[in-house]
Structures are given as C-alpha cells and as structure tokens.
Amino acid sequence: MTTIAREVQQVEVAVGVDTHGDTHTAAVIDTAGRLLGCAQFPANPKGYASLLTWAMTFGMLLVAAVEGTGAYGAGLARHLRGAGIELLEIDRPDRKARRFAGKSDPLDAEAAARAGLAGARTGIPKDRTGQVEALRNLRVARRSAVDHRADCMRRIKTLLVTAPDELRERLRRLADRDLLHACSGLRPDTTRVGEPEQAAKAALRSLARRHAALTVEIDDLDELIEPLVTAINPALLELNGVGPDVAGQLLVTAGENTDRLHSEAAFAMLCGVAPIPASSGKTHRHRLNRGGDRQANAALYRIVLCRLRWDPRTQAYMRRRTEQGLSKKDIIRCLKRLIAREIYYVLTA
C-alpha cells in the first residue's frame, strides 16, 4: 500500500469591525469571500484581545479593516497595531449598497471585511501613540477656548445693541480692547438687578471677565504647544508664513505616520486644495474641492495671506497670474495647491 500525504494549507482570512461606544461587532471572511463567522465583543482591552484571538481561529489573518479608528475604534486600532496586524481604516459604506442590502452591525462588519480584502474605500489609519496625538489633544482644548472667546465678544456687542441708551452710547464706539476693559470695570448694583441697566452691566462684566480668563487659558496652552511643535518638526516652523498654530494643525492633519501619505497629490486632496476634474464631452474644466480637512485648508489659507503681504516671490506670482486673467480667488486656490506641495516634502522629510 502507498500512503498519499496531503499538505494542509492554512486558510487566509480578513476581519472587519463595526465599532461603537460599548461594543464592537466583527465579521470574518476568507479570500474567496465566504462569511466564516460574526460575533460581538465589549469595547475594552479584554474585548480587544478576545476579538483578535477569535478572528485568528479561522486561519491566518491577512488584514483587519476597522471603521472609525479615530473615534470609537481608537482603542482597538492601538491593540491591533501593537499585535503587528496589518490595519486598514474603512470609509463609511456606499449609500446605494446600504439602501439595497439594509443596515445592521453584522452587515456593516461584513461590508468592512470585504472592503478591506478588496482594498476599496480604505486608508492607513493615523498612529495615535506619539507626540502628534498629544499635540492634537492640546489643540482640541485651544480651539474650544478660541471659539468661546470669540463668542463672548459677539455676545457683548449684541447686548450693547439693546442696552439702555446711556450705557450704549458710552460703550458702543470703543475699540475691542477698550470695550473689554470698560466692561470688566463696570460696577452693577446687585440690589437693583431687576432693572435692565443694572442687569446689562452685570452681564457685560461677566462676559468681559470670561473673555479675559479664556485669553489666559489660550496663552497657557500656547506655551505647551509651541515647544511640542518645535520638537516634532522644527523645519516646518522655518517656512515663510508658518507659525506654531498653523504648523500644529498641519502636523495633526498629516498624523504621526506620514508615510501613509503616498504622494503630494494625496496630501493636497487631504487638505481639500486639489482641484476635482469636472470634464464631460468637449468641456474640460476642474471644480472647487469642498472636501478634505477644512481646518488644514484654513491653515493653508492663512499661509497664503501672510505670503501675499510679506513674500516678494508670492507677490510677483499674484501680479503675473492677474495679468493672465485669473481672479484673486483663483490665484489663492493655486497658491494653496503650491504651498501644499511644499509642505508635504517638509512633513515627510
């Protein structure tokens, strides 16, 4: 008798995960597209380990496709990256496919696994374990403080519109700095707070003092952000028109692992400054890109404004393109695209 030895080949699989605040739903498929299993796990370190162990029981894990690696899936993404698993971030499912197939956590997890295996609607997630993630946390607090400070000034000026005549005439023509100083020094009679004039004084003083407190908070955060930006990428601050705030936003947009930006065109698309083709038939044109990271787009816009005022080379470009018939808005869009290319090579150096 002869014995025929059969070599058992291990099955290659991919796992897709639909993430939520309390639970994660995972689905495993093989390379032929067959669904092998679906299960739900708690969104905690023990659940992350159980999910990975469960997925690897079906075969050799090729890729893990996770939705929301920057939100509910951040902890799972850190666990998978630490385990050496190839990780992909999945964009939201196609609306047409979802409308026909329906929606549930198992269906979304299966769709994520299929997208990860096919490489459709995928990207390399940001590494959230380094200095850039620390910078992002500080910038979240700073941006909130800046928004609330601007809101305080708007509310002060709104109150002045309906304030009693004597108080309004005394304050409405003051510059912003003098207005804040005058409002913080108001002395309302708290025993007569039922009168509109005294109530307006109390409200204006409260808003002015809140504005001052937020200014101190912003200054404290700037003292933490600037040295951190310098430590991450000092060459970025050497560019014309790039300060700590702008550099911090661009670093957060690019992420710790800048190798995920495979080209300067991809970085321009990420910042929303890459023109979108809109040609059809004999018409050849591009339309404005309204996608991407709008905060990064605003950072590039601030760089353009600084260079248009202080940089002779940018001013010469503006004159030349104006003579060619371009409007100021179109020239600024071109400059943002050019500056994005310059910044890409500094970020990835």
Buried (B, 14 or more C-beta within 10 A) or exposed (E): EEEEEEEEEEBBBBBBBBBBEEBBBBBBBBEEEEBBBBBBBEBBEEBBEBBBEBBBEBBEBBBBBBBBBEEBBBBBBBBBBEBEBBBBBBEEBBEEEBEEBEEEBBBBBBBBBBBBBEEEBBBBBBBBBEBBBBBBEBBEBBBBBBEBBEBBBEBBBEBBEEBBEEBBEEBEEBEEEEBBEBBBEBEBEEEEEEEEBBBBBBBBBBBBBBBBBBBEBBEEBBEBBBEBBEEBBEEBBEBEBBBBBBBBBBBBBBBBBBEBBEEBBBBBBBBBBBBEEEEEEEEEEEEEBEEBBEBBBEBBBBBBBBBBEEBEEBEEBBEEBEEEEBEEEBBBBBBBBBBBBBBBEBBBE
